[in-house]
């Protein structure tokens, strides 16, 4: 069983199809993910551009999906592991990154199939995860 890898904003790298080891084990993940992100989140990244080392990685040549993410530098500057320990939880940096199944289903007008939920939604359900860490 894979250990959970929680990002700065509460996503789970270990479940994300863009995470490097998941692509290495399953090379078709970027194409699948490109279509899924477009379907459920409304943006598309070309498959050849989908690869992420994960924002918990510390190296000079870090490859991230979102290099402009405001959460990572904020959390690092406060010397926190993730947003759950912040006194200003949920701030403007995190607000746009909160994922809710209910909001997605409302926007698309139907229930998300279980297989799509596992691949495209579950890795990013950060609000409940962060609140669990907050206690």
C-alpha positions in Angstrom: 0.0 0.0 0.0 1.3 3.5 -0.9 1.9 6.0 1.8 -0.2 9.1 1.6 1.6 12.1 0.3 -0.2 15.3 1.3 0.6 18.5 -0.6 0.9 22.0 0.8 -2.8 22.6 0.0 -4.0 19.2 1.0 -4.2 17.3 -2.3 -2.8 13.8 -2.4 0.2 13.2 -4.7 0.0 9.5 -4.3 -3.4 9.4 -5.9 -2.8 12.0 -8.6 -2.3 10.7 -12.1 0.2 13.5 -12.7 2.6 12.5 -10.0 5.9 11.3 -11.4 5.9 7.8 -10.0 2.3 7.3 -11.1 3.2 8.3 -14.7 6.3 6.1 -14.7 4.1 3.1 -13.6 1.3 4.0 -16.1 2.4 6.1 -19.1 -1.1 6.7 -20.4 -2.0 8.7 -17.3 -1.3 12.1 -18.8 -3.8 11.6 -21.6 -6.4 10.3 -19.3 -5.8 13.2 -16.9 -5.8 15.8 -19.5 -9.3 14.7 -20.5 -10.5 14.3 -16.9 -9.3 17.7 -15.8 -11.0 19.3 -18.8 -14.3 17.5 -18.1 -14.5 18.2 -14.4 -12.4 21.3 -13.8 -12.7 23.1 -17.1 -9.0 23.4 -18.0 -6.8 21.4 -20.2 -3.1 20.7 -20.0 -1.6 18.9 -22.9 -0.5 15.3 -22.0 3.1 16.0 -22.8 3.1 18.8 -20.2 1.7 16.7 -17.4 4.3 15.5 -15.0 4.7 16.6 -11.3 7.3 15.9 -8.7 4.9 17.1 -6.0 5.2 20.3 -4.1 6.7 18.6 -1.0 9.8 17.9 -3.0 12.8 20.1 -2.3 15.1 20.4 -5.2 16.3 23.1 -7.6 14.8 21.4 -10.7 11.4 20.8 -9.3 8.7 20.1 -12.0 5.2 21.1 -10.9 1.9 21.3 -12.7 1.2 24.7 -11.4 4.4 26.8 -11.1 2.4 29.9 -10.1 0.6 28.2 -7.2 0.4 30.8 -4.3 -0.1 28.1 -1.6 3.4 26.5 -1.7 5.5 29.6 -1.1 3.1 30.8 1.6 3.1 27.5 3.5 6.9 27.2 3.2 7.4 30.8 4.4 5.4 30.0 7.5 7.4 26.9 8.1 4.2 24.7 8.0 3.7 21.3 6.4 0.4 22.4 4.8 -2.4 24.9 5.2 -4.1 23.1 8.1 -1.7 24.7 10.6 -2.3 28.2 9.4 -3.9 30.8 11.6 -5.5 32.3 8.4 -7.1 29.0 7.2 -8.9 29.3 4.6 -7.1 32.3 3.0 -7.3 33.8 -0.5 -4.4 31.6 -1.6 -6.2 28.4 -0.7 -9.8 29.4 -1.4 -9.6 28.9 -5.2 -7.9 25.5 -4.7 -10.7 24.0 -2.5 -12.3 21.1 -4.3 -15.9 20.0 -3.6 -17.7 17.1 -5.1 -21.0 18.9 -4.7 -19.8 22.0 -6.6 -18.5 19.9 -9.4 -21.6 17.8 -9.7 -23.7 21.0 -9.6 -21.6 22.6 -12.4 -21.7 19.5 -14.7 -25.4 18.7 -13.8 -24.9 15.0 -12.9 -23.4 12.6 -10.4 -19.7 11.7 -11.0 -19.2 8.0 -11.9 -17.1 6.2 -9.3 -14.2 5.5 -11.7 -14.0 9.2 -12.5 -14.3 10.1 -8.9 -11.3 7.9 -8.0 -9.1 9.3 -10.9 -10.1 12.9 -11.1 -11.8 14.1 -7.9 -10.5 12.1 -4.9 -6.9 13.2 -5.1 -8.0 16.9 -4.8 -10.6 16.7 -2.1 -8.6 18.8 0.2 -11.0 20.7 2.5 -12.1 17.6 4.5 -8.5 16.3 4.6 -7.1 19.6 5.9 -9.9 20.0 8.4 -9.1 16.5 9.7 -5.5 17.6 10.3 -6.8 20.7 12.1 -8.6 18.4 14.5 
